[in-house]
């Protein structure tokens, strides 16, 4: 293998001032003739050669394209390629490694723009999700937003109106009030500007093309003033940190509530309640119902209580316990007999036992609704309901949500859900 003598020195910078370079890199610049610089700040770096340097400089204006690669290949002596931040972090480093051997390349990273942003905001960032939509589609951004991390750092692309795309995604996913939106411009440079934007207003017109966005979970006080009577947005409900998305989405929840044919008075059991979204919305619609919530997961009781406050309703009873234990070891006569039952969040065997146990005490007109995602369980559950004198009905709910893309809009499917309804 031929030994490579010529080196490409890839220098990351966070300032246009020559004096802020480490002394080692100042010496490298002084002793290197050929310098490639991104055209967006070409004049600023070219001015370094006017500081009384003895060695003549030859500058190449770079667009980070094939012309840059061809120019680098044509150089017989060492060259410097100026970059921003860390060239190997969503930077030109990946392209260089695809076109040159590792022996030719030497990287000198400076702080990334994300490091600078969080240092200015004075927020820890070890759990931050980092992604780029610079020259990329926003699919990964959508997936990251759905997971609702505590903070996101987004490298933007001024050419594709990515700030508007981020804003639209937050709106479409009902996360406008969930995150604070920090616009960070020209970090580390003379025109550095960090501002928190109100996304309910139009974006400013004076935005620098050198920007990134930081999203941090808002610490604002929750207000229930604008909660609708029916069809409550998923984002209203507090969820488990490790399961940030509701299993039963708004569109499915609306259909479940319709299938329950909620009476003005009576008792409703929400089994496998999770954060309580179905039962609590039922209670908002019918405040005179007595709601009993059952969920075995530790922390569910506190979660349901918090969501009760958000919706301004009050369940009669919340039990943090496996429903099987409740059915087997508790005196069920101490609970009010339900007129409506929602069975979710448990396996087929548990669902069958609930139907078998509770059906005996249910009266004509009482209803059980079971959301199902496993098609294999439908037949047995349907037969069990019919065996207990319930008339059954099965619906498949498949919904799509519009999401903005650079070219316009796309439709993203939600997981299909079967709703099995039994009415006595």
PyMOL commands that set and color helices and strands:
alter all, ss='L'
color gray80, all
select helices_A, chain A and resi 18-20+23-31+39-50+66-74+93-99+113-121+139-147+158-160+162-172+234-236+250-259+277-285+300-311+323-329+332-334+348-361+375-387
alter helices_A, ss='H'
color red, helices_A
select strands_A, chain A and resi 8-13+34-38+58-62+79-84+105-108+129-132+151-155+179-185+193-197+211-217+266-271+289-295+317-320+340-343+367-372+391-397+400-405+408-413+417-423
alter strands_A, ss='S'
color yellow, strands_A
deselect
rebuild
show_as cartoon
